[in-house]
Amino acid sequence: MYDPIMFVLPESIDRGQYVTCTYYAEGQTDDLLLRAGSIAIEQTTGTWIPVPRETPEVRRRSVGRVIAVHEIPAYEFELPEEKERRFVFQVAYPFANIGAQIPELLTTVMGNISMSGKIKLLDIEFPEVFTSGFQGPKFGIDGLRKLLDVPKRPLLLGMIKPCTGLSPQDLGELVYELGMGGIDIVKDDELLGDPSFCRVEDRLAKALAAVKEVYGETGKTVLYAVNVTDRPDLMRQKARQCVAAGANSLMVNAHTTGPAALQMLAEDPEINVPLLSHPAFAGTMFESPYSGLSSHLVLGKIQRLAGADIVVYPSSLGKVTILKEREIRISQALKSPLHHLKPVFPTPSAGMHPGLVPVLVANHGLDLVVGAGGGIHGHPQGATAGVRGMLQAIQAVTEGIPLEDAAREHEELAIGLKLWGTGGSGNNRLYELKR
């Protein structure tokens, strides 16, 4: 009944040959061990009944190993009257079942069981034999800092606003305004794909002309992350064409295309520019406390594995909120040592303004991209002043100067602080539209 091949101690397996997953689950069951075991079977060798060719030899090679089962709380003698039991358990999946690819990884660790009630994948521990099959980010934090010649302070990223509807000419002018303020990176909005009124190749030409003009006037390098999101084959074609035309950065809605599509671009030798991953659609995978994957997997480890250099995601301070601990854990997943994979820039965004910079740096350190849209474009003196106000806040925090003191020397920052204050509400204000 309790298969000794499947139910083992963690110390009994070579963790270097297994992808180890930690799950949270709730459900009505008389036997937590068998509940965890049914998942290990379902995601590896078996099905709901024994089948003739699922031999002990096959199971020894390929079955998932249940290496931990912990009820919450840790009852020992009797159970409460409530029907549902809550538990955390670990299953180790043989690397040989999966190979070094993301689609089969996700199919194995959260495939059919994603449709079987309250179960959430909390974490994945990748062995080096798995990550060694991935190139990971081409640039990472150090590469981007070198490219932009910004050795210490947080970088500043500006989003194109309005999100969509601009002509290529208007977009180019906006990129110029942002660049003249000193912006490091400008990205398309996720909603600006390849519409007939602002085709990728047309707006890229205008944006590149703008960043060239900015460099000629100021010596400042500006990256423009053009959105190439599309069907994977068309996306690769667009990406190559953009790079050939001079693009210095690309953006992908990495959760609508899938992380393997992002990996396809990251590992293409013809695409030698930084990649920005946008989180649109990611909430469908992590928002439920009872199902899906943890946010630090969806927005952290998997994006880094796929090769993103910059990962945009929600902040606990802004209009699309997330718990502070989750925001920071995503950042840790992007920057902590992970075998050979380069650390990449976290970019907590949506509703950021100058007054939030001290909290962002306190939460994430200086290896951070501050992403702002309305906090730049909504500045009363215009987008150029909005960029300057954000950079003045970033520089002050980097140097340990209180914002109020810096504001006495910088008009743009002073106006921003007066308009937006120095804190975030922590509430979801996404639908509180104000004119």
N, C-alpha and C positions, 0 to 999 in steps of 0.2 A: 504493500500500500504506500509506504514512504520509501520511494526508490532511493537506495544509497548512492546511486550514480548522480542523482539530481540534487538531493539534500545533503549539503556538505558544509564544512567550516571554511571561512575565508582563507585560512592558512593552508588548506589542502590543495589549492589550485595555484597555478602560475599566473599571477595577475597580469603579467606582461603579455599574455596570450588571450586575454579576455577584455571585452568592453563591459564595464560594470555599471549597472544602472540602479539608481535609488528611486523608489516609488512611494507615493502616499496613496492609500486606498481606504474606502469606507464600503461597508456592505453587510448584509446578513449572511453569516456563515457560522457553522459549528466547528470549523477547523481552519484556522488561519494558514497553517502550513500547506494544506491541500489547495487553498485559494491561491497562494503564491505559486505553488507548483503547477497549477493549471495554466497560469500565465507563462511560466517558463516553458512549458510544453507547447502551448499555442503558438508562441513566437519562435519556436525552433523545429522540433522533429515531429510533433504529433498533432492530434486533433481531439475531439471530444470522446472518442472511444479508441481503444488499442487497435492498431492496424498491423497486419502480418509482417511487413518489412521494417517495422520500427524495432529492430533487434537490439540487444544489449550493446553490440559493437557500434551500431549507428548512434545509439544514445551516448556512449562513452565519447564518441568523436564530436557530436553536434548538439546535444541537449543543453539548454540553459541550466545553470547551477544556481539554486536558491542558497545564498550564503548568509542571509540574515533575515529575520522576521521579528519585529518589535511592535507589540501592541501599545497603544497610547490611550490612557496611562498603562503602565506595565503591570497588569493584573497577574497575580500568582495563584490565588486560591479560589476566587469566585468572580463571576461577572455581574455587572449591574443589570437592571431589568430592561434597559433600553435595548432595542433590537439591533441597531447597527453598531458594528465594531469598527474601530479606526486603527490603522496600523501602517508602519513604514517597513518596507522590505527591500532587499537587494537581490537582483538577478545578474549573474555574470554570463555574458553571451560569448561563445568562442569567436575570436577574430576571424578564424577560417571560414565561418558561415557568411561573413559580411564582406570582407575585402575593404580596400581603402576607397570607399565611395559613400557619399552622403545619402543618396536615395535609398540604398539598401540598408544603411544604418538606421534611418528613420523608420523604414518598413519593419525592421527587426525589433527595435526598442519601443515603438509606439504604433504598430500597425493595426491589426485587428482589435487589439485591446483598447484602442482609442474609442471604440464604439461599444464598450462593455461596462458602462456605468461610471461610478465615481473612482477614477484612478488618474493620478497626475504624475508625470515624470519629473522628479525633482532635480536630478543631476545625472550626468554621464561622466565616468572616469575613463579617459582615453589612454590606452597603452601606447607606448612609443612606436610599436609596430604598426599601429593604425595611423597616427599623425605623420609618420615618415612618408606616407603615400601622398601627402599634400604639400604643395609649395607654400601655401599661406600668403600673407600680404607681401607684395613686392617692395613696398616702401616702409610701412609702419611709421611709428612716431619719429624715430631718428631720421629716416629717409625724407619725410615730409618737412621736418625742421631744416634739414640741409637744403632741400629744394627751394624753400621759401626764405632761407637765411634768417630764421627766427629761432635762436638757440635756446631761449629760456621761457618766455612768457606763454600763457595760453594763446592759442590761435583764435582768430575771429572769422566766423563764417556767416555770410549774409544770404538769406533766401530771396529769390525773386518774388516780388509782390506787386500787383495782384497775382494770385496763383496762376491764372491763365487768362487769356484774352489779349495780351500784348502782341503787337506786331514785332517782327525782328528788329526794326529800326528803334522802336521804343525800348525793347529789351537791351539793345546795344548801348543806348544812352544811359539806361539805368546802371548797367555794368560799369560804365565810365564814372558815373557819380559815386558809386560804391568804391571803386578803385581809387579815386582821388581823395577819398576819406582815409585810405590806408588799409582797406580790407585785405585779408589774406586769401580767402576763398569765397567765391560766389557760386551758388548752386541753383539750378532750375527747381521750381516747385515740383513736387511729385505728380501734380495734376497736369503739368505741361509735358505732354508726350510728343506726338508728332502731328499736331493738327494742321489742317490746310492753311490756316492763316499765320502759322509760325513754325514752318518746317524745321527739322533739326539742322539741316545743312545751312539754311538761311540765317537762323539765329546764331549758329556757331560762328559764321563768318563775321557777323556784326559784333559779337562778343569778343572774338579774337582781335578784331581791329581796335576795340575799346581797350583791352588789356595791353595791347602793344602801345597804344597812345599813352596810357597811364605809365608804363615803364619808361617811355621816352621822356616824359615830363618829370617823373619822380624817382626813377630807378627802382620802383617797387614791383616785385613779381606778384601777380595775382593769378590764382588758379580759377578757371571757370569749369565747373562740373556740369557738363551737358547731359541731360537725361536721355539715355538710349534704350530705355525699357521697351521691350517688345517680345514677340515670339522668339524663342532662343536663337533660331537660325538667322532671323532678321536682325536680332539684337547684336549678334557677333558681327554681321555685315556692317551694320551702322557704326559699331564701335571702331572697327578697322578703318572705315571711311573717315570717321571723325579724327582719329589719330593721324591718319595720312594727311588730313587737311590742316593739322596743327593743334588739335585739341590737347590740352595739358592736364585734363582730368575728366573722369566719366562718373555718372551717377546711375544707379540701378535701384528700382523698387524691388528689393531683393526677396520679398516675401510673396509677391504676386508672380514673379518669374521662377522663384525657387532658388535655394542656396547653390544647387549644382550649376545653375545657369550663371550665377555670379562667379563661381569657381572656373567655369569655362573661359570667362574673360580674364580672370586673374592669372591663369596659367597659359594664356595665349602669348607667345613671344612677340607678336606684332602689336600687342596692346601694352605698351611700356609706360603707362601713366597711372597715377593714383586712382583708386576706386572708392566711391562713396556709396554706402548702403543706407537706403531710406526704410523706415519701419512701417510704412503703410501696409495694412492688412495683418500685421503681426499680432494685434490684439486678439484675433480669432484663435490664436494658438496658446496664449498665456494668460488671458484675463480671468478665466474661471479658477477658483481655488480648488476645484474638484476634478478638473480634466485638463488635457493638453500638456504643455511643457512649461517649465519654469522660465521666466523672462530672461534670466541670465544665460540660459541655453539658447533660446530663440534669437535674442539680440546680442549675445555675447560670444560664447564659445563657438557656435556654429558659424556665425558671420566671420569670425577670425579664421576658422578652419577653411572657409570658402575663399578667403583672400581679400576681404575688405580692409582698406587702410583707414577709413573714417566710418564710424557707425553712429548714425543719428537715432535717438530714441527718446521717450518721454522723460520728463523731470518731475520730481515731487513739488516743484515750485511753480509750475506753469499752468497752462490752460488744458493740457492733456496730462492728467496726473498719474502718478505711480507712487507706491510707498517709498519713503526715503531709503530704507534698507535695500529695497529691490533696485533702485536707481544706482546705489553705490555698488551693489553686488555685480551688476552688469559691467560697471567700470572695472571692477577687479577682474572679472572674467576676460576683459579685453586687454588688460595690462599686466597681469601676473604672469610669471614664467610658465610657459606651456611648451615643453620640449623645444623644438627649433623654431616654432612659430613666432614671428616678430610681434611685439606689443603694438596695439593700434589705438588711435585716438577715440576716446568716448566723446559723444556730443549730445548731452542732455539738452533738449530743446523744447520749443513750443511755449511762447509767452515769456521769453527771456528779455530782460532789460538791464540797464547799467547797475541798478541797485541790487541785483541778485548776484553779481559777480563775486563778492566776498564769500557768500554761502557756497557757490559753485566750487570755488577754489578750496574752501575748507573741506568740502565733501570729496573732491577729486584730485587735489594737488594741481601743480602747474601743467602737467601733461594732460591737457584738456582742450577741446575745441568748444568755444562759446558760440552757439548757434542762435541767431536772432533774425526775425522777420519784421514784425510790427514794432519791435523795440528799436529798429533802425529807421524803417520807412515812416513810422508815426512821429518822428521827431519834428517839432514845429518848424525847425529851420531847414528841413529836407534831409534826404538820404545821406548826403555827404557829411552833414553835421551829426546825423545819427550814428554813423560809423565812428566818427571822431569821439563822440561821447562814450561809446562802448569801449573803444581802445583806451581812452583816458581812465576809465574804471579798471580795465584789465592791467594797465601799467601801474596804477596806484596800488592795487592789491599785490601785484608782483613785487613791488618795492616796500610793501608793508605800510603804506600810507592810508589812513582812513579816508573813505570817499568824501566825507564832508570837508576835510582839509583840501583834498585835491580839487573839489568843486569850486573852491575860492579862486583857484588859478585857471579854471577851464570852464568857459561859458557853456559849451555844449553838454558837458557832464552835469553842470548845475541845473540846466533846464530839464534834462532827463530825470534827475533825482526829484525835482519839484513835481514833475508830471506823474511819475510812476512810483515814487517812494523807494524804500530800501528793503522791501520784503516781498515774499510771495504768499498768496492766501492759502496755497495748498489745496484749494478747491477746484473742481473741474468747471471751468468757465467756458468750455468750448462752445456751448450753445447760447451763451448770454451775449448776443450780438447787440452792440451799441453803436449808435451813429453820433 
